[in-house]
Amino acid sequence: MLSRTADHLFWMNRYTERAENTARLLDVNYQTSLLPQSEGVALAGWQGLLSISELIPSYRKKHGEIRSIEVMDFMVKDESNPSSILSCLGAARENARAVRGALTTEVWETQNQTWLEVRRMIKAGEFEQDPAQFFEWVKFRSHLSRGVTVGTMLMDEALYFMRLGTFLERADNTARLVDVKFHAVESDFYGAANEKDQEYDFYHWSAILRSVSGFEVYRKVYRDVIRPERVAELLILRPDMPRSLHASLNEVVGNLRMVANDQSGETHRRAGKLRAELQYGRIDEILATGLHAYLTQFLDRINDLGAHISRDFLVPMPG
């Protein structure tokens, strides 16, 4: 396959996954902001959201003070922000258009329709009328895109590059979510001080689980009250949790194997090593050495893996 074609397919799916993850993060923050809480806690939530996406400098440059409505606008419909939902869906559609011949009609029409519809919804003010409904729509369109891809594409290199993009992006986003959300409530590891704190903690951890569609999964796996260390274990180490780091790396390694070429051995080795550490890791050891340090290193390695995939298969990165 031509490296340019592989590049467009890879990034088409990365951008679709990124739009979905942004919608999930915004949705959980929006739902949490409706709960009774102090202004400081609410502000920390919106600041954390910008921090996850490394967007605090560009947001402050444009808006200055952090306010919920402006953060949502910036993350949803600001075309000058390359990580906004509108920008991501536009970039996904442009990448799809560039390789229209490599896609089935259903995949192309799904991407194109999503882009046309999101522009119409934002123009009509539907996002402001019901943010939660808008975020559900973005998630649904991403699910639809994945389903149509798996259901109609030939199982060849085109599909494998698309799935590589999806799961590399998912690993990156889940790691960022866990890092920022746990960083914000480190005190929870030492037990909630009173009943009111415990009630807030329940809603906080429930919201985090719901943001990755993990609330029912947690109940099924642990059959217990929500505990931070188990939330961390579920989202990092469980191979059967679809959005966990372990599950994402299983997919990355599997798809890398399918597209292997003469120069990709080192990339496959690095991905395999990272997957093995998740496979044999234990949450108590990770927490003992420091969750933030662990996830920071994980994100560095995911970015490194992305750079190696680009070098081996895709259009070379500038610089």
C-alpha positions in Angstrom: 0.0 0.0 0.0 1.2 3.5 -0.8 2.4 5.3 2.4 0.3 8.3 1.7 -2.9 6.2 1.5 -2.0 4.4 4.7 -1.4 7.8 6.3 -4.8 9.1 5.4 -6.6 6.0 6.6 -4.6 6.0 9.9 -5.4 9.7 10.6 -9.0 9.4 9.5 -9.7 7.0 12.3 -7.5 8.8 14.8 -9.5 12.0 14.3 -12.8 10.2 14.6 -11.7 8.5 17.8 -10.4 11.9 19.1 -13.7 13.5 18.5 -15.5 10.7 20.4 -13.1 11.0 23.3 -13.4 14.8 23.5 -17.2 14.3 23.6 -16.9 11.8 26.4 -14.7 14.1 28.5 -16.9 17.1 27.9 -20.0 15.1 28.7 -18.7 13.9 32.0 -17.5 17.4 33.0 -20.9 18.8 32.0 -22.8 16.2 33.9 -20.6 16.7 37.0 -21.0 20.4 36.8 -24.8 20.0 37.4 -24.1 18.4 40.8 -23.9 20.7 43.9 -20.2 21.7 44.2 -18.0 24.7 45.1 -16.9 27.1 42.4 -13.3 26.0 43.0 -14.1 22.3 42.3 -16.0 23.2 39.2 -13.2 25.4 37.9 -10.6 22.6 38.6 -12.8 20.3 36.5 -12.8 22.5 33.4 -9.1 23.3 33.9 -8.3 19.6 34.1 -10.2 19.1 30.8 -8.0 21.6 29.0 -5.0 20.1 30.7 -5.8 16.6 29.4 -5.7 17.9 25.8 -2.7 20.2 26.5 -4.8 23.2 25.4 -4.5 25.6 28.4 -2.0 28.0 26.7 -4.1 28.3 23.4 -7.3 28.6 25.4 -5.9 31.4 27.7 -4.5 33.2 24.6 -8.0 33.4 23.2 -10.3 33.6 26.2 -8.2 34.4 29.3 -10.2 33.3 32.3 -11.4 29.7 32.4 -15.3 29.6 32.2 -17.4 26.5 31.5 -19.3 28.0 28.6 -16.2 29.2 26.8 -14.3 26.0 27.5 -17.2 24.0 25.9 -17.4 26.3 22.9 -13.6 26.1 22.5 -13.6 22.3 22.7 -16.7 21.8 20.5 -16.9 24.3 17.7 -13.8 26.5 17.6 -12.2 25.7 14.2 -9.0 27.5 15.3 -8.6 24.7 17.9 -7.3 21.6 16.0 -8.6 19.4 18.8 -12.2 20.6 18.8 -14.9 18.2 17.9 -15.7 20.2 14.7 -12.0 20.3 13.7 -11.5 16.6 14.3 -14.6 15.5 12.3 -13.6 17.9 9.5 -10.1 16.4 9.5 -11.5 12.9 9.5 -13.7 13.7 6.5 -10.8 15.4 4.6 -8.6 12.3 5.1 -11.5 10.1 4.0 -12.0 12.2 0.8 -8.3 11.9 -0.1 -8.6 8.1 -0.1 -12.2 7.8 -1.3 -11.2 4.9 -3.6 -9.8 2.8 -0.7 -13.0 3.0 1.2 -16.4 1.3 0.8 -19.3 3.5 -0.1 -20.8 3.0 3.4 -17.6 4.1 5.1 -17.3 7.3 3.0 -20.9 8.2 3.3 -20.8 7.8 7.1 -17.8 10.1 7.4 -19.3 12.6 5.0 -22.8 12.6 6.5 -21.3 13.1 10.0 -19.4 16.2 8.8 -22.4 17.7 7.1 -24.7 17.0 10.0 -22.3 18.4 12.7 -22.0 21.6 10.8 -25.8 21.9 10.5 -26.3 21.1 14.2 -23.8 23.8 15.3 -25.2 26.4 12.9 -28.7 25.7 14.2 -27.6 26.1 17.8 -28.5 22.5 18.8 -25.3 22.1 20.8 -26.3 25.0 23.1 -29.9 23.8 23.4 -28.9 20.4 24.8 -25.1 19.7 25.2 -25.6 16.2 26.6 -27.7 15.2 23.6 -25.1 16.6 21.2 -22.3 14.6 23.0 -24.4 11.4 22.7 -24.7 12.1 19.0 -20.9 12.4 18.5 -20.4 9.2 20.4 -23.1 7.4 18.3 -21.5 8.6 15.0 -18.1 7.3 16.1 -19.7 3.9 17.0 -21.4 3.9 13.6 -18.2 4.7 11.8 -16.4 1.8 13.6 -19.2 -0.6 12.9 -19.5 0.2 9.3 -15.7 -0.1 8.9 -15.6 -3.5 10.4 -18.8 -4.6 8.7 -18.0 -3.6 5.1 -14.2 -3.2 4.6 -12.1 -6.0 3.2 -9.8 -7.4 5.9 -6.6 -6.1 4.4 -4.0 -3.5 5.1 -6.4 -0.6 4.7 -8.5 -1.9 7.6 -5.4 -2.7 9.7 -4.1 0.9 9.4 -7.5 2.3 10.3 -7.7 0.2 13.4 -4.1 1.1 14.3 -5.1 4.8 14.3 -8.2 4.1 16.4 -6.5 2.2 19.2 -3.3 4.2 19.4 -5.5 7.3 19.9 -7.7 5.5 22.4 -4.7 4.4 24.5 -3.4 8.0 24.5 -6.8 9.4 25.5 -7.5 6.9 28.3 -4.1 7.5 29.8 -4.7 11.3 29.8 -8.2 10.9 31.4 -6.9 8.6 34.2 -3.9 10.9 34.8 -5.8 14.1 35.1 -8.8 12.8 37.0 -6.8 10.9 39.6 -4.4 13.8 39.9 -7.4 16.0 40.8 -8.5 13.8 43.7 -5.3 12.2 45.1 -6.7 12.6 48.6 -9.3 9.9 47.7 -6.6 7.3 48.1 -6.5 8.1 51.8 -10.2 7.7 52.4 -13.0 10.3 52.3 -13.2 12.3 55.5 -16.9 12.3 56.0 -20.2 11.1 54.6 -20.6 14.2 52.3 -17.1 13.6 50.8 -17.9 9.9 50.3 -21.1 10.9 48.4 -19.1 13.3 46.2 -16.5 10.6 45.6 -19.1 8.2 44.5 -20.5 10.6 41.9 -16.9 11.6 40.9 -15.7 8.1 40.2 -19.1 7.1 38.7 -18.7 10.0 36.3 -15.2 8.9 35.3 -16.4 5.3 34.7 -19.4 6.6 32.6 -17.0 8.7 30.5 -15.4 5.5 29.2 -18.7 3.4 29.3 -17.2 1.6 32.2 -19.9 1.9 35.0 -21.8 -1.3 34.3 -18.5 -3.1 33.5 -17.1 -2.1 36.9 -20.3 -3.4 38.6 -20.1 -6.7 36.7 -16.3 -7.2 37.3 -16.0 -6.1 41.0 -19.5 -6.3 42.4 -18.4 -3.8 45.1 -18.5 -0.1 46.0 -16.4 2.1 43.6 -12.8 2.3 44.8 -10.2 4.5 43.1 -7.6 1.8 42.9 -10.0 -0.6 41.2 -11.1 2.1 38.7 -7.4 2.5 37.9 -7.0 -1.2 37.5 -10.0 -1.5 35.2 -8.9 1.4 33.0 -5.2 0.4 32.9 -4.7 -3.4 33.2 -8.0 -5.2 32.4 -7.6 -6.8 28.9 -11.4 -7.3 28.7 -12.3 -3.6 29.2 -12.6 -2.2 25.7 -11.2 1.2 26.5 -8.4 0.1 28.8 -4.7 0.7 28.0 -4.2 -3.1 28.0 -7.0 -3.8 25.5 -5.9 -0.9 23.3 -2.3 -2.2 23.2 -3.5 -5.7 22.4 -5.1 -4.2 19.2 -2.1 -2.1 18.4 0.2 -5.1 18.5 -2.2 -7.3 16.6 -2.7 -4.8 13.8 1.0 -4.0 13.6 1.7 -7.7 13.1 -0.7 -7.7 10.1 1.1 -4.8 8.3 4.7 -5.7 9.3 7.4 -4.8 6.8 11.2 -5.1 6.6 11.8 -2.0 8.7 9.1 -2.3 11.3 10.7 -4.9 13.6 11.8 -2.3 16.2 8.4 -0.7 16.3 6.7 -4.0 16.9 9.2 -4.8 19.6 8.5 -1.6 21.4 4.7 -2.1 21.2 5.1 -5.7 22.4 7.2 -4.6 25.3 4.7 -2.0 26.4 1.9 -4.5 26.0 3.8 -7.1 28.1 4.2 -4.6 30.9 0.5 -4.1 31.0 -0.1 -7.8 30.7 2.0 -8.7 33.8 1.6 -5.4 35.7 -0.1 -5.1 39.1 -2.0 -2.1 40.2 -0.5 -2.0 43.7 3.0 -1.8 42.2 1.9 1.0 39.8 0.3 3.0 42.7 3.3 2.4 44.9 5.7 3.9 42.4 3.3 6.7 41.5 0.4 6.7 39.1 1.2 10.1 37.6 4.8 9.1 36.8 3.7 5.8 35.3 1.1 7.5 33.0 3.5 10.3 32.0 6.0 7.6 30.9 3.2 5.6 29.2 2.1 8.7 27.2 5.8 9.4 26.2 6.0 5.8 24.9 2.7 6.0 23.0 3.9 9.2 21.3 7.2 7.5 20.5 5.3 4.5 19.1 3.2 6.9 16.9 6.4 8.5 15.6 7.9 5.0 14.8 4.7 3.9 13.0 4.8 7.1 10.9 8.5 6.5 10.1 8.0 2.9 9.1 4.7 3.0 7.2 3.3 6.5 6.7 4.3 9.9 5.3 7.5 10.9 7.2 6.9 13.5 9.9 8.6 16.8 9.3 11.8 17.7 11.3 
